[in-house]
Amino acid sequence: MAIIPKTSTDFTVVRRNDFTMRLTVKGSDGNALNLNGYTVAGEVRNEDRSTKYADWQITYTNRPNGIIDVDLTDAQTTTFTPNFVFYDFKYTQPDGKEFVYLRGKLFMLEGYTE
């Protein structure tokens, strides 16, 4: 079954803070996709891909129901020095085919408390 790609979703992140999202990967029928055998990877980069700021930490929270948690640490978000950075998540099917699932911008707000 094909996964429905979400072509662009933007988020706001506070620099020097942890950032966590829970994602449910859905198939083309709109139902949660069983992620057994799939892998998911994600990166944060500048627009021209010349600087990689971070890899997302991926936790397979509930593979049979397509649920993953994705995290960035406070140490990682500290390095996001532009006002916005770009991210995406790519999944690899059991047959080795790779596709982008979710991508967009992370808009940075300044965090002041240390």
SEROFI-120771 format. One line per 4 residues: number of its first residue (from 0); their letters; for each residue x, y, z of N, C-alpha, C, O, CB. Coordinates in steps of 0.2 Angstrom, whole numbers. Glycine has a CB too. Example, Ala and Ser with C-alpha at 12.3 -4.5 7.8 and 13.67 -1.06 7.14 Angstrom:
REM SEROFI-120771
0> AS> 66:-28:39:62:-22:39:66:-16:39:71:-17:42:57:-22:45 | 64:-11:35:68:-5:36:64:0:39:67:6:40:70:-3:29
END
This chain:
REM SEROFI-120771
0> MAII> 4:-6:0:0:0:0:4:6:0:9:6:3:-5:0:6 | 2:11:-4:6:17:-4:5:22:2:-1:21:5:4:21:-11 | 10:26:4:9:30:9:7:37:7:10:39:1:15:31:14 | 2:40:10:0:47:8:5:52:10:6:53:16:-7:49:11
4> PKTS> 9:55:5:14:60:7:11:67:9:6:69:6:19:61:1 | 13:70:14:11:76:16:17:81:14:22:81:16:10:77:24 | 15:85:9:21:88:5:24:94:9:30:95:8:18:91:-1 | 20:98:13:23:103:17:19:105:23:13:106:23:23:109:12
8> TDFT> 22:104:28:20:106:35:25:110:39:30:108:40:17:100:39 | 23:116:41:28:120:44:27:120:52:21:120:54:28:128:42 | 32:121:56:31:121:63:35:127:66:40:129:63:33:115:66 | 34:129:72:38:134:76:41:131:81:38:127:85:33:140:78
12> VVRR> 48:132:82:52:129:87:56:134:91:58:139:88:57:124:83 | 56:133:97:60:138:101:67:136:102:68:130:104:56:139:109 | 71:140:100:79:138:100:81:137:107:78:140:112:83:144:97 | 85:132:108:87:130:115:82:126:119:82:126:125:90:136:119
16> NDFT> 77:123:115:72:119:119:71:113:115:73:112:109:65:123:119 | 69:108:118:67:101:115:61:102:111:57:106:112:66:96:120 | 60:98:105:55:99:101:53:91:99:57:88:97:56:103:95 | 46:90:101:44:83:100:37:83:96:33:87:97:43:79:106
20> MRLT> 37:78:91:30:77:88:29:70:87:33:66:87:31:80:80 | 22:68:87:20:62:86:17:62:79:12:66:78:15:59:92 | 19:57:75:16:56:68:13:50:68:15:45:70:22:57:63 | 7:50:64:4:43:62:4:43:54:1:47:51:-3:43:65
24> VKGS> 8:38:52:9:37:45:3:34:42:1:28:45:16:33:43 | 0:37:37:-6:34:34:-5:31:27:-1:34:23:-12:39:34 | -9:26:25:-8:23:18:-13:27:14:-17:32:16:-10:16:18 | -13:25:8:-17:29:3:-25:28:4:-29:32:1:-16:26:-4
28> DGNA> -27:23:8:-34:22:10:-36:26:16:-41:26:18:-35:15:12 | -31:30:19:-32:34:24:-32:31:31:-32:35:36:-39:37:24 | -30:25:31:-29:21:38:-22:21:39:-17:21:35:-32:14:37 | -21:20:46:-14:20:48:-10:14:45:-13:9:44:-14:19:56
32> LNLN> -4:15:43:0:10:40:4:6:45:7:9:49:5:13:34 | 4:-1:44:8:-5:48:16:-4:46:17:-5:40:6:-12:47 | 20:-1:50:27:1:49:32:-5:50:38:-4:50:29:7:53 | 29:-11:51:34:-17:52:38:-17:46:35:-18:40:30:-23:54
36> GYTV> 44:-17:46:49:-18:40:51:-11:37:55:-11:33:45:-22:35 | 47:-6:39:49:1:37:54:4:41:55:3:47:43:5:36 | 58:9:38:62:13:42:61:20:40:59:22:35:70:11:41 | 62:25:45:60:32:44:67:36:46:70:34:51:54:34:48
40> AGEV> 69:41:42:74:45:44:72:52:43:68:53:38:81:43:40 | 75:57:46:74:64:45:80:68:47:84:66:51:68:66:50 | 80:74:43:86:78:44:83:85:44:78:87:42:91:77:38 | 87:90:47:86:97:47:92:100:43:98:99:45:85:100:54
44> RNED> 91:104:38:96:107:34:94:115:32:89:117:33:97:103:28 | 99:118:30:98:125:27:95:124:20:95:118:17:104:129:26 | 92:129:17:88:128:11:92:125:5:89:121:1:86:135:8 | 99:127:4:102:124:-2:106:117:0:110:114:-4:108:129:-4
48> RSTK> 104:114:6:107:108:9:114:108:10:118:103:10:105:103:3 | 118:114:10:125:114:11:127:113:19:132:112:20:128:121:9 | 122:114:23:123:113:30:118:109:33:112:110:33:123:120:34 | 120:103:36:115:99:40:116:101:47:121:100:50:117:91:39
52> YADW> 110:103:50:110:105:57:109:99:62:111:99:67:105:110:58 | 105:94:60:103:89:65:100:83:61:97:84:56:98:91:70 | 100:77:64:96:71:62:90:71:67:92:71:73:100:64:62 | 84:70:65:79:68:70:80:62:73:82:57:70:72:69:67
56> QITY> 78:61:80:78:55:83:71:52:82:66:55:83:80:56:91 | 71:46:79:65:43:78:64:37:83:68:33:84:65:40:70 | 58:37:85:56:31:90:50:28:87:45:32:86:54:34:97 | 50:22:86:44:18:83:39:16:89:40:11:92:46:12:79
60> TNRP> 35:21:90:31:20:96:26:15:96:24:11:101:27:27:97 | 23:14:90:18:8:89:18:7:81:14:10:77:11:11:91 | 23:3:79:23:1:72:17:-2:69:15:1:63:29:-4:71 | 13:-6:72:7:-9:69:2:-4:67:-2:-4:62:4:-14:73
64> NGII> 2:2:71:-3:7:70:0:13:67:-3:19:67:-6:9:77 | 6:13:64:10:18:60:12:24:65:13:30:62:5:20:55 | 13:23:71:15:29:75:22:29:77:25:24:79:11:28:82 | 25:35:76:32:37:77:32:43:81:28:48:80:36:37:71
68> DVDL> 37:44:86:39:50:89:45:52:86:50:48:85:39:49:97 | 45:59:84:51:62:82:54:67:86:49:72:88:50:64:74 | 60:68:88:63:72:93:69:76:90:73:73:87:64:69:99 | 69:82:93:75:86:92:77:88:99:73:90:103:75:92:87
72> TDAQ> 83:88:101:85:90:108:87:98:108:87:101:103:92:86:110 | 87:100:114:89:107:115:95:109:113:97:114:110:88:109:123 | 100:104:113:107:105:111:107:106:103:110:110:100:112:100:113 | 102:102:100:102:103:92:98:109:90:101:112:86:98:97:90
76> TTTF> 93:111:94:89:117:91:94:123:93:93:129:89:83:118:95 | 98:123:97:103:129:98:107:130:92:109:136:91:108:127:104 | 108:125:88:113:126:82:109:129:76:112:131:71:116:120:80 | 102:129:77:98:132:71:98:139:71:93:143:74:90:129:72
80> TPNF> 103:142:69:105:149:69:101:154:64:100:159:65:112:151:68 | 99:151:58:95:155:54:88:156:57:86:153:62:94:152:47 | 84:161:54:77:162:57:72:156:55:67:155:58:74:168:54 | 74:152:50:70:146:48:75:141:45:80:143:42:64:147:43
84> VFYD> 74:135:46:77:129:43:72:124:40:66:125:41:82:125:48 | 75:120:36:71:115:32:72:108:35:77:106:37:72:115:25 | 66:104:35:67:97:37:63:93:32:59:95:28:64:97:44 | 64:86:33:60:81:29:61:75:33:66:73:37:61:81:22
88> FKYT> 56:70:32:56:63:34:55:59:28:51:60:24:51:62:39 | 60:54:27:60:49:22:58:43:25:61:41:30:66:50:18 | 54:39:21:53:32:24:56:27:18:56:29:12:46:30:25 | 58:21:21:61:16:16:56:10:17:55:7:23:68:14:18
92> QPDG> 53:8:12:49:2:12:53:-4:13:59:-4:12:44:2:6 | 49:-10:15:53:-16:15:57:-18:9:62:-22:9:48:-22:17 | 54:-16:3:57:-18:-3:63:-13:-5:66:-14:-11:52:-18:-9 | 65:-8:-1:70:-4:-2:68:3:-6:73:7:-6:75:-7:-6
96> KEFV> 62:4:-8:60:10:-11:60:15:-6:57:14:0:54:9:-15 | 62:21:-8:62:27:-3:58:33:-5:58:34:-11:69:29:-2 | 54:36:-1:50:41:-2:50:46:3:50:45:9:43:39:-4 | 49:53:2:48:58:7:41:58:9:36:58:5:50:65:4
100> YLRG> 40:58:16:33:58:19:31:65:21:25:66:20:33:53:25 | 35:68:24:33:75:27:39:79:26:45:77:27:31:74:34 | 38:86:24:43:91:23:41:97:25:34:99:25:46:90:16 | 45:102:26:43:109:28:48:113:31:54:111:30:37:109:32
104> KLFM> 46:119:34:51:123:37:50:123:45:44:122:47:50:130:35 | 55:124:48:55:125:56:56:133:57:62:135:55:60:120:60 | 51:136:59:52:143:60:55:144:67:52:141:72:46:148:59 | 60:148:68:64:148:75:62:154:79:62:160:76:71:148:74
108> LEGY> 60:153:85:59:158:90:65:158:95:68:153:96:52:158:94 | 67:164:97:72:164:102:70:162:109:65:164:111:75:171:102 | 74:157:112:73:155:119:78:159:123:84:159:122:74:147:120 | 75:162:129:80:166:133:82:163:139:87:165:142:76:172:134
112> TE> 78:158:142:80:155:148:85:150:147:85:146:143:74:152:152 | 91:150:151:96:145:151:96:140:156:100:136:157:103:148:150
END
